[in-house]
Amino acid sequence: MTNRLAAALVATIAVATIAGCRSGPTSPSIHDAYVIAPAGSTATMYFTIDNPTPDAVSLVSVSTPMTGDVEMHTISSDGGLVSMTQVTAIAVEPHATVSLDPAGSHVMLVDIGQLTEGSKIPTTFTFSDGRTVDESVVVKSSGYVAAG
């Protein structure tokens, strides 16, 4: 009887461990990040935010040692008039994905200077829950068009 109980306990722990390993990401992540090399002194960054958590989070800060002035913007259209608005956060609902792309929200790196295609920019993304994600964001040419 004791051996059966011990075997059942070991089996339960093994199943719980395997299930825990398959639970997937437990924090927001950044992927497909790139910067368009600037023609002047301002570059534009695009990326996708995945939030696999059961809680809403917001991207509240993007920073890089390449420049001290980083701004997040949204694009809106009203009656054919398109406007860009600086925002302090980009919300991501639970179990959702938000893409920053050339047709919408983006991050501007102001006074960044010359960037070389293929180089990488160390970047820290900070979320409202205090979590940070560090990424090396690749620089693309000014003529780059993302697939999709």
Backbone as JSON Lines, residues from 0, in Angstrom:
{"i":0,"aa":"M","n":[0.83,-1.19,0.0],"ca":[0.0,0.0,0.0],"c":[0.87,1.26,0.0]}
{"i":1,"aa":"T","n":[1.94,1.25,0.78],"ca":[2.81,2.41,0.86],"c":[3.53,2.66,-0.47]}
{"i":2,"aa":"N","n":[3.92,1.59,-1.16],"ca":[4.58,1.74,-2.46],"c":[3.63,2.34,-3.49]}
{"i":3,"aa":"R","n":[2.35,1.95,-3.45],"ca":[1.38,2.52,-4.38],"c":[1.17,4.0,-4.12]}
{"i":4,"aa":"L","n":[1.11,4.37,-2.85],"ca":[0.94,5.78,-2.48],"c":[2.15,6.6,-2.94]}
{"i":5,"aa":"A","n":[3.33,6.06,-2.72],"ca":[4.55,6.77,-3.14],"c":[4.59,6.9,-4.66]}
{"i":6,"aa":"A","n":[4.24,5.85,-5.37],"ca":[4.23,5.9,-6.84],"c":[3.21,6.91,-7.34]}
{"i":7,"aa":"A","n":[2.04,6.94,-6.72],"ca":[1.01,7.91,-7.11],"c":[1.5,9.34,-6.86]}
{"i":8,"aa":"L","n":[2.17,9.56,-5.75],"ca":[2.69,10.88,-5.41],"c":[3.74,11.32,-6.44]}
{"i":9,"aa":"V","n":[4.65,10.41,-6.79],"ca":[5.69,10.73,-7.78],"c":[5.05,11.04,-9.13]}
{"i":10,"aa":"A","n":[4.06,10.26,-9.52],"ca":[3.37,10.49,-10.79],"c":[2.67,11.85,-10.8]}
{"i":11,"aa":"T","n":[2.03,12.21,-9.7],"ca":[1.34,13.51,-9.59],"c":[2.33,14.66,-9.7]}
{"i":12,"aa":"I","n":[3.45,14.54,-9.03],"ca":[4.48,15.6,-9.08],"c":[5.03,15.71,-10.5]}
{"i":13,"aa":"A","n":[5.26,14.57,-11.17],"ca":[5.79,14.61,-12.54],"c":[4.81,15.28,-13.49]}
{"i":14,"aa":"V","n":[3.53,14.96,-13.39],"ca":[2.52,15.58,-14.24],"c":[2.44,17.07,-13.98]}
{"i":15,"aa":"A","n":[2.46,17.48,-12.72],"ca":[2.4,18.9,-12.38],"c":[3.61,19.64,-12.91]}
{"i":16,"aa":"T","n":[4.77,19.01,-12.83],"ca":[6.0,19.64,-13.34],"c":[5.94,19.82,-14.85]}
{"i":17,"aa":"I","n":[5.51,18.78,-15.55],"ca":[5.39,18.87,-17.02],"c":[4.36,19.91,-17.41]}
{"i":18,"aa":"A","n":[3.23,19.94,-16.73],"ca":[2.19,20.94,-17.03],"c":[2.72,22.34,-16.8]}
{"i":19,"aa":"G","n":[3.5,22.53,-15.75],"ca":[4.07,23.84,-15.46],"c":[5.04,24.28,-16.53]}
{"i":20,"aa":"C","n":[5.78,23.34,-17.1],"ca":[6.73,23.66,-18.16],"c":[6.02,24.04,-19.46]}
{"i":21,"aa":"R","n":[4.82,23.54,-19.66],"ca":[4.08,23.81,-20.89],"c":[3.16,25.0,-20.77]}
{"i":22,"aa":"S","n":[3.2,25.69,-19.67],"ca":[2.25,26.78,-19.46],"c":[2.53,27.99,-20.34]}
{"i":23,"aa":"G","n":[3.71,28.06,-20.95],"ca":[4.02,29.16,-21.86],"c":[4.53,30.39,-21.14]}
{"i":24,"aa":"P","n":[4.69,31.48,-21.88],"ca":[5.21,32.72,-21.31],"c":[4.28,33.28,-20.24]}
{"i":25,"aa":"T","n":[4.9,33.87,-19.23],"ca":[4.11,34.43,-18.13],"c":[4.31,35.92,-17.98]}
{"i":26,"aa":"S","n":[4.93,36.54,-18.96],"ca":[5.12,37.99,-18.9],"c":[5.08,38.56,-20.31]}
{"i":27,"aa":"P","n":[4.83,39.86,-20.43],"ca":[4.8,40.48,-21.75],"c":[6.13,40.31,-22.48]}
{"i":28,"aa":"S","n":[6.06,40.22,-23.8],"ca":[7.29,40.09,-24.58],"c":[7.22,41.02,-25.8]}
{"i":29,"aa":"I","n":[8.39,41.29,-26.34],"ca":[8.55,42.14,-27.52],"c":[9.15,41.28,-28.62]}
{"i":30,"aa":"H","n":[8.6,41.37,-29.82],"ca":[9.23,40.66,-30.94],"c":[9.05,41.46,-32.23]}
{"i":31,"aa":"D","n":[9.82,41.03,-33.24],"ca":[9.81,41.67,-34.56],"c":[10.13,43.17,-34.48]}
{"i":32,"aa":"A","n":[11.02,43.52,-33.58],"ca":[11.37,44.94,-33.4],"c":[12.41,45.38,-34.43]}
{"i":33,"aa":"Y","n":[12.18,46.57,-34.99],"ca":[13.16,47.15,-35.9],"c":[13.04,48.67,-35.88]}
{"i":34,"aa":"V","n":[14.11,49.31,-36.3],"ca":[14.18,50.77,-36.41],"c":[14.46,51.1,-37.86]}
{"i":35,"aa":"I","n":[13.77,52.09,-38.38],"ca":[14.06,52.58,-39.73],"c":[15.15,53.64,-39.63]}
{"i":36,"aa":"A","n":[16.23,53.44,-40.36],"ca":[17.34,54.4,-40.34],"c":[16.82,55.77,-40.75]}
{"i":37,"aa":"P","n":[17.16,56.79,-39.99],"ca":[16.61,58.12,-40.28],"c":[17.29,58.81,-41.45]}
{"i":38,"aa":"A","n":[16.5,59.62,-42.15],"ca":[17.05,60.49,-43.18],"c":[17.65,61.72,-42.49]}
{"i":39,"aa":"G","n":[17.06,62.1,-41.35],"ca":[17.55,63.22,-40.56],"c":[18.05,62.72,-39.22]}
{"i":40,"aa":"S","n":[17.54,63.31,-38.15],"ca":[18.02,62.94,-36.82],"c":[16.98,62.18,-35.99]}
{"i":41,"aa":"T","n":[15.84,61.83,-36.59],"ca":[14.81,61.1,-35.87],"c":[14.54,59.77,-36.55]}
{"i":42,"aa":"A","n":[14.59,58.69,-35.77],"ca":[14.32,57.35,-36.29],"c":[12.99,56.86,-35.74]}
{"i":43,"aa":"T","n":[12.38,55.91,-36.43],"ca":[11.1,55.36,-36.0],"c":[11.26,53.88,-35.71]}
{"i":44,"aa":"M","n":[10.71,53.45,-34.56],"ca":[10.81,52.05,-34.13],"c":[9.42,51.41,-34.17]}
{"i":45,"aa":"Y","n":[9.41,50.18,-34.65],"ca":[8.18,49.4,-34.71],"c":[8.43,48.03,-34.07]}
{"i":46,"aa":"F","n":[7.39,47.43,-33.5],"ca":[7.53,46.12,-32.86],"c":[6.15,45.6,-32.49]}
{"i":47,"aa":"T","n":[6.11,44.37,-32.0],"ca":[4.88,43.76,-31.54],"c":[5.02,43.42,-30.06]}
{"i":48,"aa":"I","n":[3.96,43.69,-29.31],"ca":[3.92,43.36,-27.89],"c":[2.93,42.22,-27.7]}
{"i":49,"aa":"D","n":[3.37,41.14,-27.06],"ca":[2.48,40.04,-26.71],"c":[2.26,40.07,-25.2]}
{"i":50,"aa":"N","n":[1.01,39.96,-24.78],"ca":[0.68,39.89,-23.37],"c":[-0.06,38.58,-23.1]}
{"i":51,"aa":"P","n":[0.67,37.53,-22.68],"ca":[0.04,36.24,-22.42],"c":[-0.59,36.14,-21.03]}
{"i":52,"aa":"T","n":[-0.51,37.2,-20.26],"ca":[-0.98,37.16,-18.88],"c":[-2.49,37.42,-18.78]}
{"i":53,"aa":"P","n":[-3.09,37.08,-17.65],"ca":[-4.52,37.33,-17.45],"c":[-4.82,38.78,-17.05]}
{"i":54,"aa":"D","n":[-3.8,39.61,-16.99],"ca":[-3.97,41.01,-16.58],"c":[-3.58,41.96,-17.7]}
{"i":55,"aa":"A","n":[-4.29,43.07,-17.8],"ca":[-3.91,44.11,-18.75],"c":[-2.6,44.75,-18.28]}
{"i":56,"aa":"V","n":[-1.76,45.11,-19.23],"ca":[-0.53,45.84,-18.93],"c":[-0.41,46.97,-19.94]}
{"i":57,"aa":"S","n":[0.45,47.91,-19.63],"ca":[0.73,49.0,-20.56],"c":[2.23,49.15,-20.71]}
{"i":58,"aa":"L","n":[2.65,49.41,-21.93],"ca":[4.04,49.79,-22.17],"c":[4.13,51.25,-21.75]}
{"i":59,"aa":"V","n":[4.97,51.55,-20.76],"ca":[5.03,52.91,-20.23],"c":[6.33,53.63,-20.56]}
{"i":60,"aa":"S","n":[7.32,52.89,-21.05],"ca":[8.59,53.53,-21.35],"c":[9.4,52.68,-22.32]}
{"i":61,"aa":"V","n":[10.09,53.37,-23.21],"ca":[11.08,52.75,-24.1],"c":[12.33,53.6,-23.95]}
{"i":62,"aa":"S","n":[13.46,52.95,-23.71],"ca":[14.69,53.72,-23.53],"c":[15.85,53.02,-24.23]}
{"i":63,"aa":"T","n":[16.82,53.84,-24.64],"ca":[18.04,53.35,-25.26],"c":[19.16,54.33,-24.93]}
{"i":64,"aa":"P","n":[20.37,53.83,-24.72],"ca":[21.49,54.75,-24.47],"c":[21.87,55.57,-25.7]}
{"i":65,"aa":"M","n":[21.28,55.23,-26.86],"ca":[21.6,55.95,-28.1],"c":[21.0,57.36,-28.12]}
{"i":66,"aa":"T","n":[19.95,57.59,-27.34],"ca":[19.31,58.91,-27.27],"c":[18.55,59.03,-25.95]}
{"i":67,"aa":"G","n":[18.45,60.23,-25.45],"ca":[17.7,60.45,-24.22],"c":[16.26,60.82,-24.48]}
{"i":68,"aa":"D","n":[15.91,61.06,-25.73],"ca":[14.56,61.51,-26.05],"c":[13.83,60.46,-26.89]}
{"i":69,"aa":"V","n":[12.98,59.68,-26.2],"ca":[12.19,58.63,-26.86],"c":[10.72,58.95,-26.61]}
{"i":70,"aa":"E","n":[9.94,58.97,-27.69],"ca":[8.51,59.31,-27.58],"c":[7.66,58.21,-28.18]}
{"i":71,"aa":"M","n":[6.53,57.9,-27.51],"ca":[5.56,56.95,-28.05],"c":[4.42,57.75,-28.65]}
{"i":72,"aa":"H","n":[3.96,57.32,-29.84],"ca":[2.9,58.04,-30.55],"c":[1.81,57.08,-31.04]}
{"i":73,"aa":"T","n":[0.61,57.63,-31.15],"ca":[-0.48,56.94,-31.84],"c":[-0.87,57.79,-33.04]}
{"i":74,"aa":"I","n":[-1.46,57.13,-34.01],"ca":[-1.95,57.8,-35.21],"c":[-3.47,57.65,-35.22]}
{"i":75,"aa":"S","n":[-4.16,58.75,-35.49],"ca":[-5.62,58.66,-35.6],"c":[-6.07,59.45,-36.82]}
{"i":76,"aa":"S","n":[-7.26,59.12,-37.28],"ca":[-7.83,59.77,-38.45],"c":[-9.24,60.24,-38.12]}
{"i":77,"aa":"D","n":[-9.51,61.49,-38.46],"ca":[-10.84,62.05,-38.22],"c":[-11.24,62.88,-39.43]}
{"i":78,"aa":"G","n":[-12.22,62.4,-40.18],"ca":[-12.69,63.12,-41.36],"c":[-11.63,63.31,-42.41]}
{"i":79,"aa":"G","n":[-10.76,62.32,-42.55],"ca":[-9.71,62.4,-43.56],"c":[-8.46,63.11,-43.08]}
{"i":80,"aa":"L","n":[-8.5,63.71,-41.89],"ca":[-7.34,64.38,-41.31],"c":[-6.61,63.4,-40.39]}
{"i":81,"aa":"V","n":[-5.36,63.12,-40.69],"ca":[-4.56,62.2,-39.9],"c":[-3.71,63.01,-38.93]}
{"i":82,"aa":"S","n":[-3.71,62.56,-37.66],"ca":[-2.89,63.27,-36.68],"c":[-2.09,62.29,-35.83]}
{"i":83,"aa":"M","n":[-0.95,62.75,-35.36],"ca":[-0.07,61.97,-34.51],"c":[-0.13,62.59,-33.11]}
{"i":84,"aa":"T","n":[-0.32,61.74,-32.1],"ca":[-0.42,62.21,-30.73],"c":[0.59,61.48,-29.86]}
{"i":85,"aa":"Q","n":[1.36,62.22,-29.08],"ca":[2.29,61.59,-28.15],"c":[1.47,61.03,-26.98]}
{"i":86,"aa":"V","n":[1.81,59.8,-26.55],"ca":[1.11,59.15,-25.45],"c":[2.11,58.74,-24.37]}
{"i":87,"aa":"T","n":[1.6,58.52,-23.17],"ca":[2.46,58.11,-22.06],"c":[2.42,56.6,-21.85]}
{"i":88,"aa":"A","n":[1.49,55.9,-22.53],"ca":[1.4,54.45,-22.38],"c":[0.67,53.86,-23.57]}
{"i":89,"aa":"I","n":[0.98,52.6,-23.85],"ca":[0.27,51.83,-24.87],"c":[-0.29,50.6,-24.18]}
{"i":90,"aa":"A","n":[-1.62,50.52,-24.11],"ca":[-2.29,49.45,-23.38],"c":[-2.32,48.15,-24.18]}
{"i":91,"aa":"V","n":[-2.17,47.04,-23.45],"ca":[-2.26,45.71,-24.04],"c":[-3.17,44.89,-23.13]}
{"i":92,"aa":"E","n":[-4.31,44.51,-23.67],"ca":[-5.29,43.74,-22.9],"c":[-4.76,42.34,-22.57]}
{"i":93,"aa":"P","n":[-5.39,41.64,-21.61],"ca":[-4.97,40.28,-21.28],"c":[-5.04,39.37,-22.51]}
{"i":94,"aa":"H","n":[-4.06,38.5,-22.64],"ca":[-4.01,37.51,-23.73],"c":[-4.15,38.17,-25.11]}
{"i":95,"aa":"A","n":[-3.54,39.34,-25.27],"ca":[-3.68,40.09,-26.53],"c":[-2.31,40.46,-27.09]}
{"i":96,"aa":"T","n":[-2.34,40.89,-28.34],"ca":[-1.15,41.34,-29.04],"c":[-1.42,42.72,-29.61]}
{"i":97,"aa":"V","n":[-0.45,43.62,-29.49],"ca":[-0.55,44.95,-30.08],"c":[0.67,45.15,-30.98]}
{"i":98,"aa":"S","n":[0.41,45.54,-32.22],"ca":[1.5,45.79,-33.16],"c":[1.68,47.27,-33.38]}
{"i":99,"aa":"L","n":[2.9,47.74,-33.26],"ca":[3.25,49.1,-33.63],"c":[3.84,49.0,-35.02]}
{"i":100,"aa":"D","n":[3.2,49.67,-35.98],"ca":[3.61,49.52,-37.37],"c":[3.49,50.86,-38.09]}
{"i":101,"aa":"P","n":[4.02,50.95,-39.31],"ca":[4.02,52.23,-40.03],"c":[2.64,52.86,-40.22]}
{"i":102,"aa":"A","n":[1.57,52.08,-40.14],"ca":[0.23,52.64,-40.32],"c":[-0.41,53.09,-39.01]}
{"i":103,"aa":"G","n":[0.32,52.94,-37.91],"ca":[-0.31,53.27,-36.63],"c":[0.69,53.71,-35.58]}
{"i":104,"aa":"S","n":[0.54,53.15,-34.39],"ca":[1.4,53.53,-33.26],"c":[2.86,53.22,-33.57]}
{"i":105,"aa":"H","n":[3.74,54.0,-32.98],"ca":[5.17,53.82,-33.18],"c":[5.94,54.52,-32.07]}
{"i":106,"aa":"V","n":[7.24,54.3,-32.05],"ca":[8.13,54.97,-31.11],"c":[9.11,55.8,-31.93]}
{"i":107,"aa":"M","n":[9.31,57.04,-31.5],"ca":[10.28,57.91,-32.18],"c":[11.52,58.09,-31.31]}
{"i":108,"aa":"L","n":[12.67,57.91,-31.94],"ca":[13.96,58.13,-31.29],"c":[14.48,59.47,-31.81]}
{"i":109,"aa":"V","n":[14.37,60.49,-30.99],"ca":[14.67,61.86,-31.39],"c":[16.15,62.17,-31.18]}
{"i":110,"aa":"D","n":[16.73,62.87,-32.13],"ca":[18.15,63.27,-32.07],"c":[19.07,62.07,-31.92]}
{"i":111,"aa":"I","n":[18.78,61.01,-32.67],"ca":[19.58,59.79,-32.56],"c":[20.81,59.83,-33.45]}
{"i":112,"aa":"G","n":[20.79,60.67,-34.46],"ca":[21.94,60.76,-35.34],"c":[21.98,59.64,-36.36]}
{"i":113,"aa":"Q","n":[23.14,59.42,-36.94],"ca":[23.3,58.46,-38.02],"c":[23.28,57.03,-37.5]}
{"i":114,"aa":"L","n":[22.51,56.17,-38.17],"ca":[22.47,54.75,-37.84],"c":[22.86,53.95,-39.08]}
{"i":115,"aa":"T","n":[23.51,52.83,-38.88],"ca":[23.95,51.99,-39.98],"c":[23.03,50.79,-40.12]}
{"i":116,"aa":"E","n":[22.56,50.55,-41.33],"ca":[21.7,49.39,-41.58],"c":[22.38,48.12,-41.09]}
{"i":117,"aa":"G","n":[21.62,47.31,-40.36],"ca":[22.13,46.05,-39.82],"c":[22.69,46.17,-38.42]}
{"i":118,"aa":"S","n":[22.98,47.4,-37.98],"ca":[23.46,47.56,-36.61],"c":[22.31,47.32,-35.64]}
{"i":119,"aa":"K","n":[22.62,47.2,-34.37],"ca":[21.58,46.94,-33.37],"c":[21.62,47.99,-32.28]}
{"i":120,"aa":"I","n":[20.43,48.36,-31.82],"ca":[20.28,49.37,-30.79],"c":[19.81,48.69,-29.51]}
{"i":121,"aa":"P","n":[20.6,48.77,-28.42],"ca":[20.14,48.19,-27.16],"c":[18.94,49.0,-26.65]}
{"i":122,"aa":"T","n":[17.85,48.31,-26.35],"ca":[16.6,48.99,-25.99],"c":[15.95,48.29,-24.8]}
{"i":123,"aa":"T","n":[15.43,49.08,-23.87],"ca":[14.69,48.54,-22.72],"c":[13.25,49.01,-22.81]}
{"i":124,"aa":"F","n":[12.33,48.04,-22.74],"ca":[10.9,48.29,-22.75],"c":[10.39,48.07,-21.33]}
{"i":125,"aa":"T","n":[9.71,49.07,-20.76],"ca":[9.23,48.98,-19.38],"c":[7.71,48.97,-19.37]}
{"i":126,"aa":"F","n":[7.15,48.03,-18.6],"ca":[5.7,47.87,-18.52],"c":[5.16,48.4,-17.19]}
{"i":127,"aa":"S","n":[3.86,48.64,-17.15],"ca":[3.2,49.22,-15.99],"c":[3.31,48.34,-14.74]}
{"i":128,"aa":"D","n":[3.55,47.05,-14.91],"ca":[3.7,46.17,-13.75],"c":[5.14,46.13,-13.25]}
{"i":129,"aa":"G","n":[6.01,46.96,-13.84],"ca":[7.4,47.04,-13.4],"c":[8.34,46.11,-14.15]}
{"i":130,"aa":"R","n":[7.81,45.21,-14.93],"ca":[8.66,44.29,-15.69],"c":[9.34,45.04,-16.82]}
{"i":131,"aa":"T","n":[10.55,44.59,-17.14],"ca":[11.28,45.17,-18.26],"c":[11.68,44.06,-19.23]}
{"i":132,"aa":"V","n":[11.8,44.44,-20.48],"ca":[12.28,43.53,-21.52],"c":[13.42,44.24,-22.23]}
{"i":133,"aa":"D","n":[14.58,43.61,-22.29],"ca":[15.73,44.16,-23.0],"c":[15.86,43.47,-24.35]}
{"i":134,"aa":"E","n":[15.98,44.28,-25.4],"ca":[16.09,43.76,-26.76],"c":[17.18,44.52,-27.51]}
{"i":135,"aa":"S","n":[17.82,43.84,-28.44],"ca":[18.72,44.51,-29.39],"c":[17.89,44.69,-30.66]}
{"i":136,"aa":"V","n":[17.55,45.92,-30.96],"ca":[16.66,46.22,-32.07],"c":[17.48,46.53,-33.32]}
{"i":137,"aa":"V","n":[17.2,45.79,-34.38],"ca":[17.97,45.9,-35.62],"c":[17.55,47.15,-36.42]}
{"i":138,"aa":"V","n":[18.53,47.76,-37.07],"ca":[18.29,48.94,-37.91],"c":[18.08,48.47,-39.35]}
{"i":139,"aa":"K","n":[16.97,48.91,-39.95],"ca":[16.64,48.59,-41.34],"c":[16.82,49.85,-42.19]}
{"i":140,"aa":"S","n":[16.94,49.66,-43.49],"ca":[17.11,50.81,-44.39],"c":[15.81,51.62,-44.46]}
{"i":141,"aa":"S","n":[15.93,52.85,-44.9],"ca":[14.77,53.73,-44.99],"c":[13.73,53.23,-45.98]}
{"i":142,"aa":"G","n":[14.12,52.34,-46.9],"ca":[13.18,51.79,-47.87],"c":[12.56,50.47,-47.44]}
{"i":143,"aa":"Y","n":[12.87,50.02,-46.22],"ca":[12.38,48.71,-45.75],"c":[10.87,48.73,-45.58]}
{"i":144,"aa":"V","n":[10.22,47.66,-46.05],"ca":[8.79,47.48,-45.85],"c":[8.6,46.11,-45.21]}
{"i":145,"aa":"A","n":[7.99,46.08,-44.02],"ca":[7.78,44.82,-43.31],"c":[6.83,43.92,-44.08]}
{"i":146,"aa":"A","n":[7.1,42.63,-44.04],"ca":[6.21,41.65,-44.68],"c":[4.94,41.54,-43.87]}
{"i":147,"aa":"G","n":[3.85,41.2,-44.53],"ca":[2.62,40.97,-43.79],"c":[1.58,41.85,-44.25]}
